[in-house]
Amino acid sequence: MDDQLQFLFADGHSPQLGTPMADDPLVSDIARVWGLPIGRNVRIHLKDGENLPVLDGRLELVSAPDLPFDPRQTLNLRVRGYVFSNRAISGWSIAE
């Protein structure tokens, strides 16, 4: 099994699969530690060498980082299906 899905648990009887919600305490903690607006609509400017110079949309966390949190660790992020790391970001602004 090469592709393993992550289980995200929610209130109630059924576990949920997929991307965590922005108001999830884990996501809030990750956003705070890395200083990124995860779960918000943003305009992301990427460094030279990336396929797209600017991305507009909701900033999503692709996978949770290892514990304990270390802001030097790379985060896998996504905007509108384009996956990139936090190290590829040259700047960002809230677009709401």
N, CA, C and O atoms as a DFTB+ gen file, in Angstrom:
384 C
 N C O
     1  1       0.836      -1.176       0.000
     2  2       0.000       0.000       0.000
     3  2       0.880       1.239       0.000
     4  3       1.419       1.619       1.040
     5  1       1.027       1.859      -1.137
     6  2       1.867       3.046      -1.248
     7  2       1.139       4.312      -0.823
     8  3       1.747       5.202      -0.230
     9  1      -0.143       4.404      -1.115
    10  2      -0.904       5.614      -0.818
    11  2      -1.765       5.395       0.411
    12  3      -2.795       4.724       0.347
    13  1      -1.346       5.956       1.515
    14  2      -2.095       5.819       2.759
    15  2      -2.772       7.139       3.064
    16  3      -2.125       8.187       3.076
    17  1      -4.058       7.094       3.308
    18  2      -4.800       8.295       3.661
    19  2      -4.670       8.558       5.146
    20  3      -4.517       7.630       5.941
    21  1      -4.734       9.841       5.521
    22  2      -4.696      10.194       6.926
    23  2      -6.116      10.307       7.436
    24  3      -6.975      10.878       6.764
    25  1      -6.372       9.770       8.612
    26  2      -7.679       9.898       9.232
    27  2      -7.715      11.160      10.063
    28  3      -6.806      11.431      10.847
    29  1      -8.758      11.917       9.887
    30  2      -8.991      13.108      10.681
    31  2     -10.280      12.872      11.435
    32  3     -11.319      12.622      10.825
    33  1     -10.230      12.947      12.726
    34  2     -11.390      12.621      13.533
    35  2     -12.194      13.858      13.853
    36  3     -11.640      14.926      14.114
    37  1     -13.492      13.710      13.830
    38  2     -14.412      14.806      14.089
    39  2     -15.381      14.389      15.172
    40  3     -15.468      13.212      15.520
    41  1     -16.109      15.354      15.705
    42  2     -17.145      15.040      16.680
    43  2     -18.172      14.127      16.034
    44  3     -18.501      14.286      14.858
    45  1     -18.666      13.191      16.785
    46  2     -19.682      12.284      16.258
    47  2     -19.133      10.878      16.133
    48  3     -18.062      10.560      16.649
    49  1     -19.888      10.042      15.436
    50  2     -19.551       8.630      15.363
    51  2     -18.681       8.264      14.170
    52  3     -18.063       7.200      14.169
    53  1     -18.618       9.128      13.148
    54  2     -17.918       8.762      11.919
    55  2     -16.613       9.532      11.775
    56  3     -16.616      10.759      11.873
    57  1     -15.481       8.832      11.541
    58  2     -14.242       9.547      11.242
    59  2     -14.347      10.179       9.859
    60  3     -15.100       9.706       9.008
    61  1     -13.592      11.244       9.642
    62  2     -13.611      11.927       8.350
    63  2     -12.238      11.843       7.714
    64  3     -11.219      11.875       8.405
    65  1     -12.215      11.736       6.397
    66  2     -10.985      11.773       5.628
    67  2     -10.914      13.105       4.913
    68  3     -11.941      13.678       4.549
    69  1      -9.706      13.594       4.714
    70  2      -9.566      14.801       3.925
    71  2      -8.749      15.856       4.632
    72  3      -8.078      15.587       5.628
    73  1      -8.817      17.060       4.099
    74  2      -8.067      18.184       4.629
    75  2      -8.727      18.710       5.888
    76  3      -9.948      18.865       5.921
    77  1      -7.944      18.991       6.936
    78  2      -8.539      19.518       8.154
    79  2      -9.128      20.905       7.927
    80  3      -8.679      21.643       7.050
    81  1     -10.118      21.247       8.711
    82  2     -10.754      22.555       8.615
    83  2      -9.846      23.600       9.249
    84  3      -9.071      23.287      10.152
    85  1      -9.939      24.840       8.780
    86  2      -9.083      25.916       9.264
    87  2      -9.287      26.196      10.744
    88  3      -8.361      26.662      11.408
    89  1     -10.481      25.922      11.285
    90  2     -10.724      26.195      12.696
    91  2     -10.319      25.031      13.599
    92  3     -10.542      25.080      14.809
    93  1      -9.726      23.988      13.023
    94  2      -9.211      22.867      13.803
    95  2      -8.064      23.396      14.673
    96  3      -7.192      24.101      14.164
    97  1      -8.043      23.073      15.974
    98  2      -6.976      23.577      16.847
    99  2      -5.573      23.223      16.365
   100  3      -4.648      24.018      16.525
   101  1      -5.404      22.033      15.773
   102  2      -4.095      21.644      15.255
   103  2      -3.667      22.584      14.136
   104  3      -2.524      23.040      14.110
   105  1      -4.583      22.878      13.207
   106  2      -4.275      23.773      12.094
   107  2      -3.989      25.177      12.612
   108  3      -3.076      25.841      12.121
   109  1      -4.751      25.635      13.589
   110  2      -4.512      26.954      14.181
   111  2      -3.127      27.034      14.804
   112  3      -2.437      28.043      14.657
   113  1      -2.715      25.975      15.501
   114  2      -1.381      25.944      16.109
   115  2      -0.286      25.967      15.047
   116  3       0.712      26.673      15.195
   117  1      -0.469      25.195      13.978
   118  2       0.515      25.161      12.892
   119  2       0.608      26.535      12.239
   120  3       1.708      27.025      11.984
   121  1      -0.529      27.159      11.966
   122  2      -0.547      28.497      11.354
   123  2       0.191      29.500      12.233
   124  3       0.943      30.335      11.730
   125  1      -0.022      29.418      13.534
   126  2       0.624      30.351      14.465
   127  2       2.137      30.133      14.499
   128  3       2.900      31.096      14.428
   129  1       2.578      28.879      14.605
   130  2       4.008      28.576      14.708
   131  2       4.753      28.985      13.438
   132  3       5.856      29.524      13.520
   133  1       4.165      28.737      12.266
   134  2       4.822      29.066      10.997
   135  2       4.508      30.482      10.525
   136  3       5.113      30.957       9.564
   137  1       3.581      31.158      11.178
   138  2       3.244      32.526      10.800
   139  2       2.580      32.628       9.438
   140  3       2.853      33.554       8.674
   141  1       1.701      31.669       9.134
   142  2       1.018      31.640       7.836
   143  2      -0.496      31.649       8.034
   144  3      -0.992      31.110       9.024
   145  1      -1.230      32.251       7.107
   146  2      -2.692      32.315       7.217
   147  2      -3.383      31.069       6.653
   148  3      -4.187      31.176       5.727
   149  1      -3.082      29.917       7.192
   150  2      -3.646      28.656       6.706
   151  2      -5.159      28.681       6.907
   152  3      -5.652      29.019       7.983
   153  1      -5.888      28.315       5.846
   154  2      -7.345      28.294       5.893
   155  2      -7.987      29.594       5.449
   156  3      -9.213      29.693       5.421
   157  1      -7.198      30.579       5.107
   158  2      -7.740      31.875       4.690
   159  2      -7.495      32.084       3.200
   160  3      -6.627      31.443       2.607
   161  1      -8.263      32.979       2.608
   162  2      -8.050      33.358       1.214
   163  2      -6.872      34.322       1.162
   164  3      -6.838      35.335       1.860
   165  1      -5.912      33.976       0.315
   166  2      -4.664      34.727       0.260
   167  2      -4.209      34.961      -1.166
   168  3      -4.725      34.368      -2.113
   169  1      -3.246      35.825      -1.291
   170  2      -2.463      35.973      -2.523
   171  2      -1.037      35.630      -2.120
   172  3      -0.421      36.326      -1.313
   173  1      -0.523      34.554      -2.690
   174  2       0.815      34.057      -2.381
   175  2       1.750      34.421      -3.529
   176  3       1.461      34.132      -4.690
   177  1       2.852      35.045      -3.200
   178  2       3.910      35.322      -4.175
   179  2       4.998      34.279      -3.955
   180  3       5.518      34.127      -2.850
   181  1       5.334      33.561      -5.027
   182  2       6.329      32.499      -4.940
   183  2       7.683      32.979      -5.445
   184  3       7.770      33.887      -6.272
   185  1       8.721      32.361      -4.939
   186  2      10.084      32.707      -5.338
   187  2      10.323      32.311      -6.785
   188  3       9.617      31.469      -7.339
   189  1      11.333      32.935      -7.392
   190  2      11.745      32.577      -8.748
   191  2      12.058      31.088      -8.805
   192  3      12.596      30.521      -7.855
   193  1      11.720      30.465      -9.919
   194  2      11.959      29.042     -10.084
   195  2      10.705      28.202      -9.919
   196  3      10.688      27.037     -10.316
   197  1       9.656      28.773      -9.341
   198  2       8.377      28.071      -9.230
   199  2       7.622      28.227     -10.552
   200  3       7.857      29.180     -11.294
   201  1       6.713      27.289     -10.844
   202  2       5.955      27.327     -12.095
   203  2       5.024      28.527     -12.179
   204  3       4.800      29.060     -13.266
   205  1       4.483      28.955     -11.053
   206  2       3.558      30.086     -11.015
   207  2       4.126      31.163     -10.099
   208  3       4.538      30.858      -8.980
   209  1       4.157      32.419     -10.549
   210  2       4.702      33.464      -9.686
   211  2       3.735      33.897      -8.579
   212  3       4.171      34.305      -7.502
   213  1       2.414      33.808      -8.843
   214  2       1.415      34.263      -7.876
   215  2       0.257      33.266      -7.854
   216  3      -0.166      32.761      -8.895
   217  1      -0.246      32.993      -6.648
   218  2      -1.406      32.124      -6.473
   219  2      -2.452      32.867      -5.660
   220  3      -2.128      33.511      -4.662
   221  1      -3.698      32.780      -6.081
   222  2      -4.815      33.355      -5.339
   223  2      -5.764      32.233      -4.954
   224  3      -6.122      31.404      -5.791
   225  1      -6.173      32.203      -3.692
   226  2      -7.122      31.197      -3.238
   227  2      -6.912      30.882      -1.771
   228  3      -6.194      31.581      -1.056
   229  1      -7.554      29.819      -1.347
   230  2      -7.491      29.394       0.058
   231  2      -6.208      28.611       0.300
   232  3      -5.927      27.636      -0.397
   233  1      -5.427      29.043       1.294
   234  2      -4.192      28.364       1.653
   235  2      -4.535      27.149       2.507
   236  3      -5.130      27.280       3.577
   237  1      -4.153      25.962       2.026
   238  2      -4.479      24.712       2.708
   239  2      -3.215      23.985       3.118
   240  3      -2.180      24.086       2.459
   241  1      -3.312      23.261       4.198
   242  2      -2.242      22.412       4.695
   243  2      -2.409      21.040       4.051
   244  3      -3.463      20.420       4.196
   245  1      -1.392      20.556       3.345
   246  2      -1.470      19.250       2.685
   247  2      -1.270      18.133       3.696
   248  3      -1.994      17.137       3.676
   249  1      -0.298      18.290       4.575
   250  2      -0.028      17.277       5.604
   251  2       0.527      17.966       6.838
   252  3       1.211      18.985       6.747
   253  1       0.223      17.398       7.975
   254  2       0.680      17.972       9.243
   255  2       2.171      17.699       9.432
   256  3       2.662      16.637       9.049
   257  1       2.885      18.646      10.016
   258  2       4.311      18.427      10.290
   259  2       4.491      17.497      11.485
   260  3       3.549      17.221      12.228
   261  1       5.704      17.028      11.649
   262  2       6.029      16.162      12.783
   263  2       5.980      16.954      14.084
   264  3       6.179      18.169      14.106
   265  1       5.711      16.231      15.165
   266  2       5.750      16.817      16.498
   267  2       7.111      16.537      17.115
   268  3       7.678      15.485      16.820
   269  1       7.655      17.375      17.923
   270  2       7.161      18.705      18.268
   271  2       7.356      19.655      17.089
   272  3       8.248      19.461      16.263
   273  1       6.509      20.683      17.022
   274  2       6.577      21.636      15.926
   275  2       7.913      22.375      15.925
   276  3       8.405      22.814      16.965
   277  1       8.472      22.497      14.750
   278  2       9.707      23.235      14.551
   279  2       9.508      24.091      13.308
   280  3       9.413      23.546      12.208
   281  1       9.441      25.417      13.445
   282  2       9.166      26.271      12.287
   283  2      10.238      26.200      11.202
   284  3      10.042      26.733      10.110
   285  1      11.355      25.556      11.484
   286  2      12.380      25.354      10.440
   287  2      12.032      24.170       9.548
   288  3      12.618      23.999       8.479
   289  1      11.075      23.348       9.989
   290  2      10.627      22.192       9.205
   291  2       9.800      22.684       8.017
   292  3       9.075      23.672       8.127
   293  1       9.910      22.003       6.901
   294  2       9.158      22.368       5.700
   295  2       7.703      21.959       5.838
   296  3       7.398      20.852       6.280
   297  1       6.801      22.865       5.455
   298  2       5.363      22.573       5.412
   299  2       4.949      22.352       3.972
   300  3       5.396      23.071       3.079
   301  1       4.101      21.367       3.739
   302  2       3.520      21.142       2.422
   303  2       2.178      21.849       2.381
   304  3       1.280      21.552       3.170
   305  1       2.049      22.794       1.447
   306  2       0.865      23.632       1.337
   307  2       0.249      23.492      -0.047
   308  3       0.856      22.932      -0.960
   309  1      -0.975      24.015      -0.186
   310  2      -1.675      23.952      -1.472
   311  2      -2.586      25.164      -1.595
   312  3      -3.217      25.589      -0.627
   313  1      -2.642      25.712      -2.806
   314  2      -3.624      26.726      -3.176
   315  2      -4.186      26.330      -4.522
   316  3      -3.448      26.204      -5.499
   317  1      -5.498      26.132      -4.576
   318  2      -6.197      25.777      -5.815
   319  2      -5.557      24.604      -6.546
   320  3      -5.450      24.610      -7.773
   321  1      -5.129      23.593      -5.784
   322  2      -4.564      22.386      -6.371
   323  2      -3.069      22.429      -6.622
   324  3      -2.471      21.392      -6.908
   325  1      -2.447      23.594      -6.526
   326  2      -1.000      23.708      -6.742
   327  2      -0.297      23.477      -5.408
   328  3      -0.519      24.215      -4.448
   329  1       0.549      22.455      -5.349
   330  2       1.246      22.080      -4.122
   331  2       2.642      22.704      -4.130
   332  3       3.342      22.675      -5.142
   333  1       3.032      23.264      -2.992
   334  2       4.331      23.909      -2.842
   335  2       4.707      23.870      -1.362
   336  3       3.889      23.496      -0.521
   337  1       5.922      24.248      -1.050
   338  2       6.350      24.269       0.350
   339  2       6.367      25.711       0.864
   340  3       6.374      26.663       0.084
   341  1       6.372      25.845       2.163
   342  2       6.437      27.180       2.751
   343  2       7.729      27.888       2.364
   344  3       7.777      29.118       2.375
   345  1       8.756      27.158       2.030
   346  2      10.037      27.759       1.636
   347  2       9.986      28.399       0.256
   348  3      10.867      29.183      -0.095
   349  1       8.961      28.072      -0.533
   350  2       8.804      28.652      -1.863
   351  2       8.108      30.013      -1.819
   352  3       8.027      30.701      -2.836
   353  1       7.605      30.403      -0.647
   354  2       6.855      31.658      -0.514
   355  2       7.811      32.827      -0.335
   356  3       8.672      32.815       0.545
   357  1       7.648      33.841      -1.186
   358  2       8.439      35.066      -1.003
   359  2       7.628      36.136      -0.284
   360  3       8.195      37.054       0.308
   361  1       6.293      36.020      -0.334
   362  2       5.426      36.958       0.370
   363  2       3.974      36.539       0.237
   364  3       3.629      35.728      -0.622
   365  1       3.122      37.098       1.096
   366  2       1.703      36.788       1.031
   367  2       0.889      37.930       1.598
   368  3       1.389      38.750       2.369
   369  1      -0.380      37.972       1.203
   370  2      -1.311      38.942       1.765
   371  2      -2.691      38.288       1.838
   372  3      -3.026      37.413       1.040
   373  1      -3.473      38.732       2.808
   374  2      -4.846      38.243       2.962
   375  2      -5.686      38.856       1.843
   376  3      -5.568      40.046       1.553
   377  1      -6.527      38.044       1.222
   378  2      -7.333      38.501       0.086
   379  2      -8.826      38.526       0.398
   380  3      -9.638      38.557      -0.527
   381  1      -9.212      38.512       1.672
   382  2     -10.635      38.457       2.022
   383  2     -11.260      39.808       2.028
   384  3     -12.453      39.935       2.303
